[in-house]
Amino acid sequence: MEEQKPILKKKKIVVFIASIFILLVGVLVWQFIIKDKGSDELELTGDDAILFGSEPSAFYGLGETANLGVLEINADDAREEFYSPLELDENYKRIVKNYFAVQVKVFNPAQQGTENILVGLVDEYGNIYKPDHSVSMYVPDLKDFGKNRSIFPRIIQEGYLFFTGVDENAKEVQLVFALESTGEKIAFKINK
């Protein structure tokens, strides 16, 4: 019986050391694999990588005409205002949200060849925003640019691009346009 006590003590020590080893391996796996995968989700992919992955080749101001491939792009009017969507708060009052809108005109002077463009907004803090077409339902005075990003030959497409959730503390934003085919991009710098 006394011979079993040392064997039980050895088994307890082995189990204790094995538990510590498994815990240590678990922590290392979390630190280097699972935690790193979480940061990979923040990497830009697809259209976002084209739009926001690198610096634009040229910067323009409001009222200037930018050339992107064969396209001629104008951004004229920028405004930050509020709208009331069909949402209620906990007191059953209409929620008021802000939007940032830029009036743009895109012209494809080519005789043939459709150009597909990508559009986004980035602020000075690195926050990125995609157009929100639902705002145009609540702001009937401003014509929406539309969801179609294919600019056909000899066509002018114009209207406002709406962005929601833009950081109120941002002083400057960049309206970024990119060609889907080549990845070439330009930006309009806009002071809010």
Secondary structure, DSSP 8 states (H G I E B T S, - for coil): -TTHHHHHHHHHHHHHHHHHHHHHHHHHHIIIIIHHHHHHTTS--HHHHHHHSS--SEEE-TT-EEEETTEEEEEEEEEEEEE--S-B-TTS-B--EEEEEEEEEEEE--SS--EEEEEEEEETTS-EE---GGGGGT-TTS-B--S--EE-TTEEEEEEEEEES--TT-SEEEEEEEETTT--EEEEEEE-
